[in-house]
Amino acid sequence: MEFVRNGEKRAMRENKCTRFLRIAVCAVLLQIPFPIVGSAQTQEKAPSLEDQWDALLKKFHGRGTINGIETSTVDYAKIAADPAWPKLLGALASSSEPTDDAARKAYWINAYNILTIKTGLTKYPVASIKDVGSLLNPVWKQDAGKAGGKIRTLNDIEHEILRKMGDPRIHAAIVCASLSCPDLRPEAFRPEKLDEQLDEELKTFLANPAKGARLDEKNDTLYLSSIFDWFGEDFTKGGKSLRTALLKYLPRETALKLTSDTKIKFLDYDWSLNDSARLKPLKH
């Protein structure tokens, strides 16, 4: 009988220990998250298209003077050799076109600028992006790459998508890889601050006398980029004059000197590639 009682006591002690261990383990598990393989917790979020573009711009965007024009530049040779570049192109190729208006506009501006660099690299080194094409097969009408689920040309993006959105400021944001183009912004365009970015780009462009706008006071003539000649209708919708449309974006000292008699003429366009290999540092 004593043997039985000792065995029962031993079993009771073991059951108590087992229950205690179970309670302790449960308490620990409740306080410490247990990673599940393949769960969202264990997977790092892939960087967005904008974040990838930002990272490359920080590395390969520059400024300087080429052919007497102060401009933004791209280090084409180095960006082509960076492993992040094909990843960005892959992200653009697999991306979907946003449906929100601001997000859609920002997306296509970024896509145009990325695919323009890609185009310039197809036959790099070249003196001009136009050298990638020919008279019968201009570069703007060649397949530039995939975006929004389809192969696009630069013409498709500019004329069939962006211009149809009705915002003329896009002409100061899309960059055709040439010296006389507006400056390439050193960051991606983002929907949450797109209006601010587009205003800044147009103001920056018009503040550059070598390629945006220059007032000849002596002859009362405002010289503007040829972009405002080629796409003037985008700025003058609703019966506005080009002068009126640009007034709030011009440097204040220039705007105050304009009169109703001020003539408008257009600057020559330099199609040389905005390549940092040809860069002369700015003087400070």
C-alpha positions as CSV (number, residue, x, y, z in Angstrom):
1,M,0.0,0.0,0.0
2,E,2.8,2.3,0.8
3,F,4.3,1.7,-2.7
4,V,1.0,2.6,-4.3
5,R,0.7,5.8,-2.2
6,N,4.2,6.8,-3.2
7,G,3.5,6.2,-6.9
8,E,0.3,8.3,-6.7
9,K,2.2,11.1,-5.0
10,R,4.9,11.0,-7.7
11,A,2.3,11.1,-10.5
12,M,0.6,14.0,-8.8
13,R,3.9,15.9,-8.6
14,E,4.7,15.1,-12.3
15,N,1.2,16.3,-13.4
16,K,1.7,19.6,-11.4
17,C,5.1,20.1,-13.0
18,T,3.7,19.4,-16.5
19,R,0.8,21.9,-15.9
20,F,3.3,24.5,-14.6
21,L,5.6,24.1,-17.7
22,R,2.6,24.4,-20.0
23,I,1.5,27.6,-18.3
24,A,5.0,29.0,-18.4
25,V,5.5,28.2,-22.1
26,C,2.1,29.7,-23.0
27,A,3.0,32.9,-21.1
28,V,6.2,33.2,-23.0
29,L,4.6,32.6,-26.3
30,L,1.9,35.2,-25.6
31,Q,4.5,37.8,-25.0
32,I,7.0,37.0,-27.7
33,P,5.8,37.1,-31.4
34,F,6.6,33.8,-33.0
35,P,7.8,34.3,-36.7
36,I,5.8,32.3,-39.2
37,V,7.8,31.4,-42.4
38,G,6.3,33.2,-45.4
39,S,4.2,35.6,-43.3
40,A,4.1,39.3,-44.0
41,Q,6.1,39.9,-40.8
42,T,9.1,38.0,-42.1
43,Q,9.1,39.5,-45.6
44,E,10.8,42.8,-46.2
45,K,8.7,45.3,-48.1
46,A,10.1,45.9,-51.6
47,P,11.1,49.5,-52.3
48,S,8.7,51.4,-54.4
49,L,9.4,52.5,-58.0
50,E,9.8,56.1,-56.7
51,D,12.2,55.0,-53.9
52,Q,14.4,53.1,-56.4
53,W,14.4,56.1,-58.8
54,D,15.3,58.4,-56.0
55,A,18.3,56.2,-55.0
56,L,19.7,56.2,-58.5
57,L,19.2,60.0,-58.9
58,K,21.1,60.6,-55.7
59,K,24.0,58.7,-57.2
60,F,24.1,59.8,-60.8
61,H,22.4,63.2,-61.0
62,G,24.7,66.2,-61.4
63,R,24.9,69.9,-62.3
64,G,27.3,71.9,-64.4
65,T,27.8,73.9,-67.6
66,I,27.9,72.3,-71.0
67,N,28.1,74.5,-74.2
68,G,27.5,77.5,-72.1
69,I,24.2,76.1,-70.7
70,E,23.9,75.6,-66.9
71,T,22.0,72.3,-66.7
72,S,21.3,69.1,-64.8
73,T,23.3,66.0,-66.0
74,V,23.2,62.2,-65.9
75,D,26.3,60.0,-65.5
76,Y,25.1,57.6,-68.3
77,A,28.2,55.3,-68.1
78,K,27.9,54.7,-64.4
79,I,24.2,54.4,-64.2
80,A,24.3,51.7,-66.9
81,A,26.8,49.7,-64.9
82,D,24.9,49.9,-61.6
83,P,23.0,46.7,-60.7
84,A,20.1,48.9,-59.4
85,W,19.4,50.2,-62.9
86,P,18.1,46.9,-64.5
87,K,16.1,46.4,-61.3
88,L,14.5,49.8,-61.7
89,L,13.6,49.0,-65.3
90,G,12.2,45.6,-64.2
91,A,10.1,47.4,-61.6
92,L,8.8,49.8,-64.2
93,A,8.0,47.0,-66.6
94,S,6.0,45.0,-64.0
95,S,4.2,48.1,-62.6
96,S,0.6,49.0,-63.1
97,E,-0.7,52.4,-64.1
98,P,-2.3,54.1,-61.1
99,T,-5.9,55.2,-61.3
100,D,-5.7,58.3,-59.1
101,D,-5.1,61.4,-61.2
102,A,-2.1,62.8,-59.3
103,A,-0.5,59.3,-58.9
104,R,-1.1,58.6,-62.6
105,K,0.5,61.9,-63.7
106,A,3.5,61.4,-61.4
107,Y,3.9,57.8,-62.6
108,W,4.1,58.8,-66.3
109,I,6.5,61.7,-65.7
110,N,8.8,59.3,-63.9
111,A,8.4,56.7,-66.6
112,Y,9.2,59.2,-69.3
113,N,12.4,60.3,-67.6
114,I,13.5,56.8,-66.8
115,L,12.8,55.5,-70.4
116,T,14.5,58.5,-71.9
117,I,17.7,57.6,-70.1
118,K,17.3,54.0,-71.2
119,T,16.9,55.2,-74.8
120,G,20.0,57.3,-74.6
121,L,21.9,54.2,-73.4
122,T,20.9,52.0,-76.3
123,K,23.7,53.4,-78.5
124,Y,25.8,55.1,-75.9
125,P,28.1,57.0,-76.3
126,V,26.1,59.4,-78.5
127,A,26.4,63.1,-79.0
128,S,22.6,63.5,-78.9
129,I,19.6,61.3,-78.1
130,K,18.4,62.0,-81.6
131,D,21.3,60.0,-82.9
132,V,19.6,56.9,-81.5
133,G,17.0,57.3,-84.3
134,S,17.1,58.5,-87.8
135,L,15.1,60.8,-90.2
136,L,12.8,57.9,-91.2
137,N,12.7,56.3,-87.7
138,P,13.0,59.1,-85.1
139,V,13.9,58.2,-81.6
140,W,10.6,59.4,-80.2
141,K,8.7,56.8,-82.2
142,Q,10.9,53.8,-81.3
143,D,9.9,51.4,-78.5
144,A,11.4,52.8,-75.4
145,G,10.4,50.1,-72.9
146,K,7.6,48.7,-70.9
147,A,5.5,50.7,-68.5
148,G,1.9,50.4,-67.3
149,G,1.6,46.9,-68.8
150,K,2.6,47.8,-72.4
151,I,5.6,48.6,-74.5
152,R,5.7,52.4,-75.0
153,T,7.4,55.0,-77.2
154,L,8.4,58.4,-75.7
155,N,5.8,59.9,-78.1
156,D,3.1,57.7,-76.6
157,I,3.8,58.8,-73.1
158,E,4.2,62.5,-73.9
159,H,1.4,63.1,-76.4
160,E,-1.1,60.3,-75.9
161,I,-1.0,60.2,-72.1
162,L,0.6,63.2,-70.3
163,R,-0.5,66.0,-72.7
164,K,-4.1,64.7,-72.6
165,M,-4.1,65.3,-68.8
166,G,-4.3,69.0,-69.5
167,D,-1.5,70.2,-67.3
168,P,1.0,72.2,-69.3
169,R,3.5,72.1,-66.4
170,I,4.4,68.6,-67.5
171,H,6.6,70.2,-70.2
172,A,9.0,71.4,-67.5
173,A,9.1,68.0,-65.8
174,I,9.7,65.6,-68.6
175,V,13.3,65.6,-69.8
176,C,14.4,64.6,-73.3
177,A,18.0,64.0,-72.3
178,S,19.2,67.2,-74.0
179,L,20.9,70.4,-72.7
180,S,18.0,72.7,-73.6
181,C,15.5,70.5,-71.9
182,P,14.2,71.5,-68.5
183,D,16.5,70.2,-65.7
184,L,16.0,66.6,-64.5
185,R,14.6,66.9,-61.0
186,P,17.0,65.2,-58.5
187,E,14.1,63.2,-57.0
188,A,11.1,61.2,-58.1
189,F,7.8,62.9,-58.7
190,R,5.3,61.9,-56.0
191,P,1.5,62.4,-56.0
192,E,1.4,63.8,-52.5
193,K,3.5,66.8,-53.5
194,L,3.1,66.8,-57.2
195,D,1.7,70.3,-57.6
196,E,4.5,71.8,-55.6
197,Q,7.1,69.9,-57.6
198,L,5.6,70.9,-61.0
199,D,5.4,74.6,-60.0
200,E,9.1,74.4,-58.9
201,E,10.2,72.8,-62.1
202,L,8.5,75.4,-64.3
203,K,9.9,78.3,-62.2
204,T,13.4,76.8,-62.2
205,F,13.2,76.4,-66.0
206,L,12.1,79.9,-66.6
207,A,14.7,81.3,-64.3
208,N,17.5,79.8,-66.5
209,P,18.4,82.5,-69.1
210,A,20.4,80.1,-71.2
211,K,17.5,77.8,-72.0
212,G,14.3,78.8,-70.2
213,A,13.6,82.5,-70.5
214,R,15.7,85.7,-71.0
215,L,14.4,89.3,-71.2
216,D,16.2,91.6,-73.7
217,E,15.1,94.9,-72.1
218,K,16.8,97.0,-74.8
219,N,14.6,95.5,-77.5
220,D,11.7,94.7,-75.2
221,T,11.8,91.1,-76.2
222,L,11.2,88.0,-74.1
223,Y,13.2,85.0,-75.4
224,L,11.6,81.7,-74.4
225,S,12.5,78.1,-74.8
226,S,11.4,76.6,-78.1
227,I,9.2,74.3,-76.0
228,F,6.8,77.2,-75.6
229,D,6.7,77.5,-79.4
230,W,6.2,73.8,-80.0
231,F,3.6,73.3,-77.2
232,G,2.3,76.8,-76.8
233,E,-1.3,75.7,-77.3
234,D,-1.1,73.7,-74.1
235,F,-0.4,76.9,-72.2
236,T,-2.9,79.2,-73.9
237,K,-6.0,77.1,-73.6
238,G,-9.0,79.2,-72.5
239,G,-7.9,82.2,-74.6
240,K,-4.9,83.2,-72.4
241,S,-1.8,84.6,-74.0
242,L,1.5,82.9,-73.5
243,R,2.7,85.9,-71.6
244,T,-0.2,85.7,-69.2
245,A,0.0,82.0,-68.8
246,L,3.7,82.2,-67.8
247,L,3.6,85.4,-65.7
248,K,3.4,83.8,-62.3
249,Y,6.2,81.4,-63.1
250,L,8.7,83.9,-64.4
251,P,11.2,85.5,-62.1
252,R,9.6,88.5,-60.4
253,E,12.1,90.9,-61.7
254,T,11.4,89.7,-65.3
255,A,7.6,89.7,-64.9
256,L,7.5,93.3,-63.6
257,K,9.4,94.5,-66.7
258,L,7.0,93.0,-69.3
259,T,4.6,95.2,-71.1
260,S,1.7,94.6,-73.5
261,D,4.2,95.5,-76.3
262,T,6.9,93.0,-75.2
263,K,7.7,90.7,-78.2
264,I,8.2,87.0,-77.7
265,K,10.9,85.1,-79.6
266,F,12.3,81.6,-79.1
267,L,15.7,80.4,-78.2
268,D,17.7,77.9,-80.3
269,Y,17.5,74.4,-78.9
270,D,20.7,72.4,-78.1
271,W,20.0,68.7,-78.5
272,S,23.4,67.7,-77.1
273,L,23.2,64.8,-74.6
274,N,23.0,66.0,-71.0
275,D,26.0,63.7,-70.2
276,S,28.1,64.4,-67.1
277,A,31.1,63.1,-69.0
278,R,31.2,66.5,-70.7
279,L,30.6,68.5,-67.5
280,K,32.4,71.6,-66.5
281,P,31.9,72.3,-62.7
282,L,29.9,75.4,-61.9
283,K,31.8,78.4,-60.5
284,H,30.7,79.7,-57.2
